[in-house]
Amino acid sequence: MYGLNVYVTELLKGKSVLEVATMDEEVTRLLNTRLGTYQDEYRGNVRRIITGTLNQCVRKGIIPRHTLGGIELGPRIVTVDSPPRHTRERASHAR
């Protein structure tokens, strides 16, 4: 099982669902900058988990709405220096 991503944890730790519901700029920056070198599938999964949780909160009446529905993934940042970070994370969790 994989641990929580440090960048995601850093952004969301201590935030209420109501606070996260309006953090579209911060979440966009997370997905396209902080996680920019990660595979599109991984970044898409992070986006789905965050927006899916918020969607469920809206359905249950916990929050009135959220502004994260239109977040688009930018192109993946590819560097020559290192493999994608999530590959290293998976390798460290496999030990």
C-alpha positions, 0 to 999 in steps of 0.5 A: 500500500502506498503512503500519502503523498507529501505534497498533497498532505502538506497542502490539505493538512488541517484544512476543513472540507469547506476551506478546500472547496474554494482552493482551486488555485492551490489545487491546480498549482499542486497538480501542475507544478508540485506534482508536475513530473508525476505521470498523468494517471497519478495526477488524475487520480489525485484530482479525482480523489479531491474532487470526488470527496468534495462532490460527495460532501455537496451531495450530503449537504456538508458544503453548499458547493465547490469550485474545483470541478473545472481543474485541468491537468497541464502537460507533464513536466519531463526532466532528463535528470530523474525518473518520475517521483512516484516511481521512487515512492513505489520502490521505497514502499516495496521494501 
